[in-house]
Amino acid sequence: MSLSGDPVLTRWAADCAEHLLAQFPDFADSSASAAIAAARAWADGTGSVDDCRDAAYAAHLSARELSEAGYRAVATCVRTAANAAASCDDPTLAETAAEYAIEALSLNSAPCELTSSVQAERRWQWTQLPEPQRSTLFDVAPPEPSAPSCAI
């Protein structure tokens, strides 16, 4: 079986997942961490596709359990990591991981900060992606984020 993944996109997806998980400091899921580690190892040439598949599967199971328990935003974080690991087989899953990161932030943002949070995350994702790959995932550079409109 030939590998069809893109190590650059898989590493970027792992970065997106890790960045997202850092924004949920009270949450720890070992399957998400394992999926990120497996994705990075594969992208660096030290891990295997089988390790990525196993980690992605475990993370998807954990995400399902979290979702069924009512933790949608956290479940979506774990799906971000699962798709990062799975992107070793299918590079389009790297973009799916980034979209899940946006969804998780949307689920966890107050309405007054939603636009700003999403814009900031999208801009961060764009800056982390190496220049040659940017045009494959982004039509244009995302704008700088606007200030949240929350009033105290």
Backbone bond lengths (Angstrom), bond angles and torsions (degrees), N, CA, C in turn:
res aa  C-N    CA-C-N  psi(-1)  N-CA   C-N-CA  omega(-1)  CA-C   N-CA-C  phi
1 M - - - 1.462 - - 1.524 108.81 -
2 S 1.298 116.48 127.78 1.462 119.67 178.51 1.529 109.79 -86.75
3 L 1.311 114.44 146.35 1.458 119.82 179.27 1.514 109.11 -81.55
4 S 1.309 115.55 137.01 1.453 119.16 -177.53 1.516 112.42 -116.75
5 G 1.330 117.63 2.69 1.446 120.15 -178.55 1.515 112.92 -77.42
6 D 1.299 115.79 170.73 1.453 123.61 177.95 1.525 106.99 -120.72
7 P 1.333 117.98 111.52 1.468 119.95 -177.24 1.526 113.83 -56.65
8 V 1.318 117.63 -34.51 1.468 120.24 179.92 1.532 110.00 -65.53
9 L 1.331 116.49 -44.98 1.469 119.39 -179.69 1.525 111.16 -69.67
10 T 1.320 117.60 -37.13 1.470 120.14 178.44 1.526 110.44 -64.40
11 R 1.319 117.17 -43.19 1.471 120.18 177.78 1.529 110.03 -62.72
12 W 1.333 116.69 -41.80 1.476 120.69 178.93 1.523 110.45 -63.06
13 A 1.325 117.00 -42.45 1.466 120.14 178.70 1.529 110.63 -62.89
14 A 1.328 117.01 -39.28 1.467 120.52 176.90 1.532 110.12 -63.98
15 D 1.332 116.89 -39.60 1.470 120.52 176.32 1.524 110.77 -62.29
16 C 1.330 116.67 -42.21 1.468 120.80 178.14 1.524 110.68 -60.98
17 A 1.321 116.70 -43.80 1.467 120.93 -179.54 1.523 110.79 -64.85
18 E 1.320 116.75 -44.93 1.466 120.01 -179.75 1.529 111.12 -64.56
19 H 1.326 116.61 -41.68 1.466 121.26 178.56 1.525 110.27 -61.06
20 L 1.307 116.44 -41.74 1.460 120.90 179.10 1.517 111.28 -65.40
21 L 1.323 117.47 -47.83 1.462 120.78 -178.83 1.528 111.37 -60.14
22 A 1.316 117.67 -32.17 1.464 120.97 177.86 1.527 111.64 -65.81
23 Q 1.312 116.52 -20.67 1.463 120.76 179.09 1.533 112.23 -86.53
24 F 1.315 115.88 -0.86 1.461 122.70 175.97 1.532 107.63 -122.44
25 P 1.338 117.32 69.42 1.467 120.47 -170.30 1.530 115.59 -64.14
26 D 1.311 117.86 -21.86 1.463 119.84 -179.43 1.517 112.34 -88.43
27 F 1.307 116.67 4.62 1.448 121.85 -175.78 1.525 109.93 -113.08
28 A 1.294 116.05 133.82 1.470 120.83 173.73 1.518 107.42 -138.93
29 D 1.309 116.31 127.02 1.451 121.18 177.93 1.520 107.12 -134.80
30 S 1.313 116.05 114.54 1.466 119.67 -175.71 1.523 111.83 -63.75
31 S 1.330 117.53 -30.07 1.467 118.65 179.82 1.530 111.03 -69.65
32 A 1.323 117.67 -34.26 1.461 120.39 176.82 1.526 109.81 -67.08
33 S 1.312 116.76 -44.79 1.469 120.29 178.35 1.516 111.12 -62.15
34 A 1.329 117.18 -40.91 1.466 120.92 179.11 1.527 111.17 -65.39
35 A 1.323 117.20 -37.76 1.468 120.82 179.13 1.531 110.29 -66.54
36 I 1.314 117.10 -41.45 1.464 120.87 177.70 1.528 109.96 -63.48
37 A 1.314 116.53 -44.82 1.468 120.50 179.92 1.532 111.13 -63.41
38 A 1.318 117.15 -41.88 1.468 120.83 179.34 1.527 110.79 -64.41
39 A 1.332 116.75 -41.74 1.463 120.53 178.85 1.529 110.75 -62.34
40 R 1.315 116.19 -45.79 1.470 119.75 179.44 1.528 111.17 -63.48
41 A 1.331 116.64 -42.61 1.470 120.11 -179.72 1.533 110.14 -61.94
42 W 1.337 116.87 -43.72 1.468 119.24 178.68 1.531 110.26 -63.08
43 A 1.322 116.46 -44.43 1.466 120.20 -178.66 1.525 111.57 -63.24
44 D 1.322 116.77 -31.49 1.467 121.25 179.29 1.520 113.07 -84.63
45 G 1.330 116.17 -6.25 1.458 119.94 179.42 1.513 114.68 86.25
46 T 1.330 116.81 9.63 1.467 120.16 -179.33 1.521 113.09 -106.98
47 G 1.312 117.35 -7.82 1.464 121.64 -179.14 1.516 110.89 -115.15
48 S 1.319 114.77 171.27 1.461 119.56 -177.39 1.522 111.38 -111.16
49 V 1.309 114.25 160.11 1.456 120.96 175.02 1.531 109.24 -62.83
50 D 1.325 116.91 -40.46 1.466 120.01 179.52 1.527 111.37 -60.72
51 D 1.333 117.19 -39.99 1.469 120.11 177.18 1.524 110.40 -62.39
52 C 1.329 116.55 -41.02 1.472 120.25 178.18 1.520 110.90 -64.38
53 R 1.311 116.42 -44.54 1.471 120.04 -179.87 1.525 110.98 -61.42
54 D 1.338 116.11 -45.46 1.467 120.04 179.98 1.524 110.93 -62.43
55 A 1.329 116.30 -43.28 1.468 120.34 -179.72 1.525 111.22 -67.02
56 A 1.331 116.72 -39.88 1.465 120.38 178.76 1.526 110.05 -63.81
57 Y 1.316 116.51 -43.10 1.466 120.52 -179.78 1.533 110.51 -62.38
58 A 1.335 116.59 -46.68 1.467 120.23 179.69 1.532 111.04 -61.66
59 A 1.319 116.74 -40.10 1.466 119.97 179.59 1.527 111.29 -67.90
60 H 1.328 116.81 -38.34 1.475 118.96 177.20 1.527 110.83 -64.12
61 L 1.329 117.26 -39.21 1.471 119.68 176.68 1.522 111.01 -62.96
62 S 1.321 116.73 -43.64 1.459 120.38 178.43 1.527 110.75 -62.95
63 A 1.337 116.54 -41.23 1.471 120.18 178.71 1.521 110.90 -61.74
64 R 1.320 116.74 -40.30 1.462 119.81 178.65 1.531 110.66 -61.94
65 E 1.330 116.30 -45.07 1.467 120.06 179.26 1.521 111.40 -62.34
66 L 1.320 116.59 -43.24 1.467 120.00 178.76 1.520 111.47 -63.77
67 S 1.305 116.50 -41.47 1.461 120.45 179.14 1.519 111.26 -64.06
68 E 1.326 116.04 -44.60 1.462 120.08 179.32 1.526 111.94 -64.16
69 A 1.346 116.70 -26.96 1.460 121.27 177.63 1.528 111.74 -84.10
70 G 1.335 117.15 -1.72 1.454 120.65 176.40 1.520 115.37 96.80
71 Y 1.317 117.73 6.82 1.461 121.45 -179.04 1.522 110.15 -98.45
72 R 1.318 116.01 69.82 1.469 120.89 -172.86 1.525 113.46 -64.00
73 A 1.334 117.26 -44.79 1.463 119.39 -178.26 1.527 110.76 -64.20
74 V 1.310 116.90 -43.58 1.462 120.92 179.73 1.528 110.08 -67.14
75 A 1.314 117.11 -40.72 1.464 120.64 177.30 1.529 110.22 -59.79
76 T 1.300 116.93 -38.67 1.457 121.07 179.56 1.524 110.51 -68.47
77 C 1.327 118.17 -34.42 1.470 121.06 173.18 1.521 110.26 -59.12
78 V 1.314 115.88 -46.08 1.461 119.91 -178.63 1.528 110.21 -65.66
79 R 1.329 117.19 -36.58 1.471 120.03 175.91 1.527 111.39 -63.22
80 T 1.326 116.76 -33.30 1.456 120.33 176.03 1.529 109.90 -59.03
81 A 1.323 116.38 -47.76 1.467 120.86 179.37 1.523 111.37 -65.87
82 A 1.332 117.11 -40.39 1.466 120.60 179.73 1.523 110.99 -61.08
83 N 1.309 116.39 -42.98 1.466 119.71 179.90 1.517 112.06 -71.09
84 A 1.317 117.65 -29.93 1.465 119.81 174.50 1.527 109.57 -61.41
85 A 1.332 116.61 -46.54 1.466 119.90 179.18 1.530 111.01 -65.92
86 A 1.314 117.04 -41.77 1.466 120.79 -178.09 1.525 112.56 -68.76
87 S 1.329 117.23 -17.73 1.464 119.86 -178.67 1.526 112.90 -68.28
88 C 1.328 117.58 -8.65 1.472 118.83 175.42 1.525 110.17 -65.82
89 D 1.324 117.29 -25.90 1.462 122.38 177.11 1.525 112.42 -92.05
90 D 1.313 116.36 -34.83 1.460 121.54 -174.11 1.527 108.66 -139.22
91 P 1.322 118.66 104.60 1.461 120.18 -175.52 1.525 114.45 -62.03
92 T 1.323 118.45 -19.30 1.471 118.81 177.49 1.528 111.11 -66.21
93 L 1.330 116.77 -20.50 1.468 120.11 178.75 1.527 111.76 -71.90
94 A 1.327 118.19 -17.13 1.463 120.55 173.14 1.527 109.39 -64.90
95 E 1.322 115.69 -43.44 1.466 119.58 177.06 1.524 110.41 -66.94
96 T 1.322 117.31 -36.57 1.463 120.92 176.30 1.525 110.05 -61.09
97 A 1.324 116.96 -41.32 1.467 120.62 177.73 1.526 110.29 -59.23
98 A 1.327 116.66 -44.59 1.465 120.22 179.51 1.526 111.57 -63.60
99 E 1.326 116.75 -37.98 1.469 120.56 177.82 1.530 111.07 -66.35
100 Y 1.340 116.47 -39.15 1.463 119.42 176.32 1.528 110.81 -63.16
101 A 1.324 117.49 -35.31 1.466 119.86 177.07 1.527 110.50 -61.80
102 I 1.315 116.67 -43.08 1.468 120.90 177.23 1.527 110.03 -62.95
103 E 1.327 116.62 -43.34 1.467 120.16 179.76 1.523 111.40 -62.05
104 A 1.339 116.96 -43.23 1.474 119.94 -179.96 1.523 110.90 -61.60
105 L 1.323 116.77 -43.15 1.464 119.33 177.60 1.520 111.25 -64.38
106 S 1.317 116.67 -37.95 1.464 120.26 178.29 1.524 110.87 -62.61
107 L 1.316 116.26 -40.91 1.465 120.58 179.90 1.523 112.05 -68.68
108 N 1.327 116.56 -24.37 1.465 120.61 -173.75 1.530 112.64 -107.36
109 S 1.313 118.41 9.05 1.464 121.60 -177.53 1.523 110.63 -106.19
110 A 1.318 114.88 143.53 1.466 120.10 171.72 1.531 107.58 -68.35
111 P 1.324 117.49 150.56 1.468 119.13 -179.03 1.530 113.96 -53.67
112 C 1.320 116.76 -35.16 1.462 119.55 -177.50 1.525 113.07 -74.01
113 E 1.322 118.06 -15.69 1.460 120.59 179.89 1.531 112.68 -113.63
114 L 1.310 116.80 0.84 1.462 121.35 -175.09 1.526 112.37 -57.96
115 T 1.318 117.51 -53.35 1.459 120.80 -177.33 1.525 110.75 -60.50
116 S 1.305 117.38 -45.73 1.457 121.60 -179.64 1.523 111.58 -63.17
117 S 1.323 117.81 -42.71 1.472 122.12 -179.58 1.522 111.04 -63.98
118 V 1.308 116.19 -45.00 1.465 120.53 -179.32 1.530 110.17 -66.31
119 Q 1.324 117.09 -44.17 1.461 119.93 178.95 1.528 111.61 -62.31
120 A 1.328 116.27 -41.19 1.463 119.92 -179.60 1.527 110.99 -65.35
121 E 1.317 116.98 -42.00 1.463 119.71 179.07 1.518 111.56 -66.84
122 R 1.312 117.11 -43.94 1.466 120.25 179.38 1.537 110.12 -62.22
123 R 1.319 116.67 -42.12 1.469 120.06 178.55 1.531 110.02 -63.99
124 W 1.332 117.39 -42.73 1.462 120.84 178.38 1.530 109.88 -60.46
125 Q 1.318 117.24 -45.90 1.465 120.92 178.98 1.525 110.68 -56.88
126 W 1.305 116.54 -44.64 1.457 121.44 -178.45 1.527 110.67 -63.18
127 T 1.331 117.04 -42.52 1.465 119.40 -178.69 1.524 111.99 -68.33
128 Q 1.320 118.64 -25.79 1.458 121.81 -179.57 1.525 113.19 -81.61
129 L 1.293 116.59 -20.44 1.463 121.16 -178.03 1.532 109.13 -82.22
130 P 1.329 117.51 127.99 1.462 118.61 178.96 1.534 111.66 -56.96
131 E 1.298 114.80 146.02 1.472 122.50 -175.81 1.532 113.78 -46.69
132 P 1.336 120.00 -47.50 1.471 118.56 -176.65 1.537 114.20 -61.10
133 Q 1.316 117.70 -27.71 1.462 120.27 -178.50 1.532 113.64 -91.00
134 R 1.298 117.63 -13.97 1.472 119.80 -175.64 1.521 112.59 -56.16
135 S 1.305 117.07 -45.29 1.467 119.50 -175.77 1.527 112.35 -69.66
136 T 1.328 117.95 -17.14 1.462 119.13 177.57 1.523 111.60 -77.75
137 L 1.335 117.04 -25.15 1.466 120.23 -177.79 1.521 114.04 -112.57
138 F 1.308 117.26 -21.48 1.464 121.46 -177.37 1.527 109.40 -125.36
139 D 1.319 116.37 128.82 1.463 120.30 176.66 1.527 111.13 -69.02
140 V 1.324 115.18 -40.88 1.465 122.03 178.35 1.526 107.91 -141.61
141 A 1.302 115.70 163.96 1.465 119.92 176.52 1.525 109.24 -65.98
142 P 1.325 117.57 130.32 1.468 118.85 177.30 1.528 110.27 -63.38
143 P 1.311 116.97 145.31 1.471 119.38 -178.98 1.527 111.17 -70.80
144 E 1.306 114.91 161.01 1.459 119.57 172.04 1.530 107.50 -60.67
145 P 1.323 117.18 143.46 1.473 118.29 -177.58 1.523 112.81 -67.77
146 S 1.306 114.13 147.07 1.460 120.19 176.06 1.535 108.19 -81.46
147 A 1.300 115.59 165.01 1.466 119.95 177.25 1.524 109.25 -74.57
148 P 1.338 117.27 145.58 1.470 118.74 175.64 1.519 110.11 -60.56
149 S 1.314 116.09 150.64 1.461 120.35 -177.47 1.519 112.42 -102.38
150 C 1.321 116.68 22.32 1.462 120.68 -178.69 1.525 110.45 -70.63
151 A 1.310 116.58 137.54 1.459 121.94 176.53 1.522 108.21 -115.23
152 I 1.293 114.02 136.26 1.470 118.43 -178.72 1.504 110.19 -96.88
